[in-house]
Amino acid sequence: MKDLTISDAMKLVRSETAPAISIYLGTNVNDRDSHSKIRTNLQRLYKTAESLVVRTYDARARERLLQPLKKALANLKLSRSKGGVAIYHSETFTGIVRLPTAVADLAVAADSFHLKPVLRCAQIRRSYYILAIRKKYADLLRVTADGTRMVERVVINLKGERPMSDDDGSKRWLKDGIKIRRQEGVKEAMVTLHRKLDPYLLNDRLPLLLAGAPHYQDAFRAKSTYVNLIDRSLVGPIDELDMHAIAALSEGIMEQYFSAFDAQALVSFHRSKASGLASTNLKAIAKAAARGQVQSLLIAADRNVWGQIDRDTGNVRILDQRTDATADDLLDDIAELTLLKGGRVTVLPTTQMPEGGTIGAVLRWCDGSFPLLKHQSTGSIARPPRPQSDIGVSA
C-alpha cells in the first residue's frame, strides 16, 4: 500500500481506472480500546465495499479486486489520531492518505475514485505562503494540507537595527548603538528580498502572510505589488520560532481568510442567479460541467446523491440508493468534471448551501435564452474583505 499526500490524492481526479474502491475511515475515536474500535470500523467498511462489488462483477473480477485489498487492510497499521485515513484501491493500485481533518466513515465502489472528502480536507487546509522576516534573514514558507516546508531563505542582515522616532515623529534607524541611518538600508534589503521571492510568488499566486516585527513588514509592503499579499499579519518576535510553530500561529488568520472565499462563492452564486447564470438543478449542472461551462461549483459536504453519469455528455441517472458498484455520489463526479475543465469547487455544509440544497453552480456562459457572462474569470485569486485588526504572536 503506497503512502500518498493530499496533493497525490487530488491527482486521482484524472484517474481513469475502473472499478475503483474508496474507503474513508475516521480515526478520532475516544473509546478506551480505540485501536480495536478503529479496526472494527475498517472491517465494516470493507464489507460494505465488498457487497457493492459482488452485486455487479463476476467471481473472477471480484477476486482480482477484493483479495489484494483485504490483504492490504489486514497489514495496515492504524492508531487513534485527530483526523482519519482515505484508502484508494483498484486492480493495479492501492494507496492511503492520512488526513489531518475529521472524516465520516464511508465506503464507495464505482467507476472512479470518490474524492469529495479529500477535496473538503484540501479546502480546509488550503495552500499559502508565510514570509517570516527576522533580523538576519527571511524565510519563505509554503503551508499546504500535507505540512509546512522551507521554500527559500534570503539573507538580509538587519541585525542591530531598530526604529527610533525623531521629535517630528519620523523614523530613523540605530545600528550597534552608534551609527544612525534612515530607512534606505532596509528598503534596499527589501528590494533584494522581492527579487529572490518573486519567481515563487508570481508563479503560484498563493496568498502571502507576513510575520515579524511591524517595521520590517511595513518596509516589505512599501515595495510590494503582490496582489495576494494578506492585510492581516503575525506581529511579534519570531526569531526563536521554527517554521512549524509559525505555521501553527497562522492557522487562525488563514481560516478566516479562506472562510471569506467560501462566503464570496455564495455571494457570486446569488449575484449570478439574478442574470440566469446560476442554477441548483443537478441534471443541468452535470451537462454544463461536461461542456466546461461551470466556473464555480458548490457541493454539500454532508450529503450524497447516488447515481450514474456519462462523463462525455453529463447525462445522469439518479438512484434512490446504491444498487450496484457503478453508482457513485453524483456530487463527487460533477466536482471532478468541473476541476478537469478548469473550474473551481467549494465544499460546504448543507446549512450553508444555496436554498439548503446539495449543489449549486455559476456558469461561464449560457446557451439559448440565457445571457452571456459579461466578465470572464482571470484565474487570479480575489482578495477577501480587509480584516479589522492584526493578531500578535507574543503575549
Buried (B, 14 or more C-beta within 10 A) or exposed (E): BEEBBBEBBBEBBEBEBEBBBBBBBBBBBEEEEBBEBBBEBBEEBBEBBBEBBBBBBEEEBBEEBBEBBEEBBEEBEBEEBEBBBBBBBBBEBBBBBBBBBBBEBBBBBBBBBBBBBBBBBBBBBBBBBBBBBBBEBBBBBBBBBBBBEEBBBBEBEBEBBEBEEEEEEEEEBBBEEEEEEEBEBBBEBBEBBBEBBEEBBEEBEBBBBBBBBBBBBBBBBEBBEBBBBBBBBBBBEBEEBEBEEBBEBBEEBBEEBBEBBBEBBBEBBEEBBEEEBBBBEBBBBBBBBBBBBBBBBBBBBEBBBBBBBEBEEBEBEBBEEBBBBBBBBBBBBBBBBBBBBEBBBBBBEEEBBBEEBBBBBBBBBBEEEEEEBEEEBEEEBEBBEEBEEBBEBEE
